[in-house]
Each structure stands twice: as C-alpha cells, then as structure tokens.
C-alpha cells in the first residue's frame, strides 16, 4: 500500500517556528539572571535572535532546495526520466511523461519525497486567479493544480503582492507555464500504469 501524500509535517512546522523562539526566550532568561552586563549579556541577548532570524530567512529554504536536488539525483539514478522539473514556491514537481510518474517535494515536509503513478491524478487544471470587475479586473497569482487521492496540490507559476491586468506579460507567462504543466501531467497520466 502506497503512503498517502502529506504536504505538511506538523512536528517540523512547529519545530521550525517554536524551537528558535524557545531558544531565544531561554537565552534571555539566562542572560537576565546571570549576565546582566558585559560580553555575556551581548552574547545571550544578541546571538540567539540573530541565529533564529537566519534560520527563518534561509534555513528552511536551504533544507527544501537541498532535499529537492538530492531527490532529483535519486530519481535520475532509479530510471525516472524527467521530462520537466518545476521549482515552485514551496513545492517541486518532477514529471516523467515516458513512464507516467510524478515526483513531489514540499517545503513544509522537506524530508519526505513522493513518487506516484500519474494515473492517481484525479484532475489537473489552471487557475488564473482572475478577480475584480472592469478596470479592477486582474490577478496576483497564477497556478496549476492537481489532485491525488483527494489531496489538492497548488503550485504557483506567478505570484505578486500587487494585482496585474489579465493581459499583462507576467500573467500571460504564468498562465502559459501552468498550461504546459497541466498538459505534461495529462500526458504522463495517459502513459501511466498503476
């Protein structure tokens, strides 16, 4: 029996956020109690917050990217013929159209990788994120989505903190990328055997 896809590893998520906070709180208590002044105070009050910031800013991304690259090598070694690899924000999708397989890595579950037959894809579609009316019509996110075993996976091909018109090059490029990925998923699904 195949393992069900898990996009979020809850202990990892909690540890990612809370462990640095706990370390900072503990170092502040130690610094306040034992090192109210001097070099000890500087170290206990400054170093843990700086390290926590570095972890939150770069640690998770580094771990996710490293595991995606390692999984990529593993797939290549096991005969997975990558027709395309899409490095999305928080998700990496590998597609083997020849053998009908899909590989997945998630940011919030970076130590776990998944290889599933594309026949398990229930549906795949493009979401252009279109909203608003008239001159306010536009989008700030374009993505392709697919469901496997009832689990919806959204992979962004374009995101922004501002809304762009639907005829913007950013939106059109995002839609084009999403359409290519949906076609590749469907092609892999046709070649897939369970």
N, C-alpha and C positions, 0 to 999 in steps of 0.2 A: 504494500500500500504506500502510495506516494504521500510525502509530507505536504500539508496544506501551507500555502504561501502566507507568510506573516510579514507585513510591511513594517511593523513597529515591534521592537523588542523592549517591552516595558521596563525591565530592570536596567537595561542600557540607557534608556531615555531618562529614567530617574537618576541614575548614577551620573550621567552626563551633566545634568543640571545641578543636582543636590550635593554631590561629593565635593566639588570646588567651593560651594557655599559653606559646607560644614568645615572644611579645612580653613577657610578664611575666618569663620567665627571662632574656631578653636585657637588659631594663632593670635587673634585679637585678645581673647581671654588670657592666654599665656603671656602675651606682651604687656597687657594692662597689669597683670598680677606680679610678674617677675622682672619685667624690663620697662618701667615707666619712662625712662630716659636713656639716651645714648644709642650706640650702634645696635644693640639688641632690639630696642624699640623700632628703629628704622627697618631692620630685617623682618621682624614679626608683623609689622603693620603694612609694609610695602610689598614684600616679595610674594606672599600668597595671593593677594589680589592681582598682581601683575601676571603671575603664572596662570591664574584662573582665567583672566582675560585672554591670554594667549591660547589656552585650551579651547575656550568657547569660540574664538575667532578662527583658529586654524586646526586645532586637534581633530575635531570630528571630520572636517573636510579631508585632512590628510589621511585619516584612517579609511574613510569611504573610498577615496581615489586609489589608495594603495591596494585595498581589497578588490576593487574593480579590475585593476591591472593584473593582479595575481589570478583572479578568476578568468580573465581573458586568456592568459597563458595556459591555464588548466584546460580551458575549452579547446584551444588550438591543439594541445597535446592529446586530447581524447577524441579527435576527429570531428569536432564541431566546426562546420565550415561557415565562418562568419560572412554573411552577405552584407551585413550592415551592423554597426555598433552605434547606438545613440546615447551620448552622455548628457542626460537631462539633469536639471537641478534636483538633486536628491534621489535620482534613480538612473541606473544604467541598464539599457536594454540591448541584448545581443540577439540577432536573428539569423538562423540557419535555414534559408529557403530550400536548400538541396535536400536536407534530411528532415525538414519540418519540425524544428525545435526552437525554443525561445529560452534565453538565459536572462536572469534578473538579479540585480543587487540594489538594496535600498539603504539610504542614508541612516535611517533610524534602526536598521538591523544589519549593520555592515559586516558582521562576522558570519552571516548566513547567506549562502548563494543558492539560487534555484535554477534548475534546468527542467523545463516541462515540454511535453509534446504540444505543438501548436494546435493540435486537434482539440485541446482543452479550452481554447479560446472560444468563449460563447458569442462574443460580439466585439467589434472594433470600430471606432468612429472618430471623427474630427470634431472638436469643439472650438469654434472661432471666438467664443466669449463675447459675441455681439450683444450690446446693450444700449439703452438710451433711444431717443427718437429725434428725428430731424437733424439739426446741426450738432446735437449732442451724441448722435449715434457713433459708436466706436467700440474699441476693445482694449483691454490692458493685459489680456492673457489668451494665448492660443495653445492648444494642447491636443494630443491624441490620447484616446482612452481605449482600454480593452478590459474585458472581464474574464477571469479564470476562476472556476469553481465558485462563482458568485462574488468574487472579490474584485472590486473596481480599482484599476491602476491608471492613474493620470500622470502623463509625462508632458511637461511644458516644453513647447518649442519656441515660445516667446513670452516674456513677462516684463512688465514695466510698472512703475508706480504712478504713471500718468496714462490717460486714455488717448489712443490714436484712432484716426479715422479708418474705416474699413478698407479704403483704397491706399492706405499708407504702405510703403515698401516693407516696413517692419511686420505689419500684419500679414501682408501677402506672402512674404518669405516664410513666416511662421506657419501659415496655412499650407503652403507648398511642402514644407518639411513634414508636417503632420500627415498630409495626404500620402506622401511617399512611404512613411512608416506604416500607415494603415494598409496600403497595398502590399507591402512586404509581409506583414502579419498574415494577411489573407492568402498570399501566395504560399507562405510556409504552412498554413493550415491545410491547403489543398494537398500538399506533399506529405503531410504528417500521418503517421500510423501510431496507435497507442502502444 
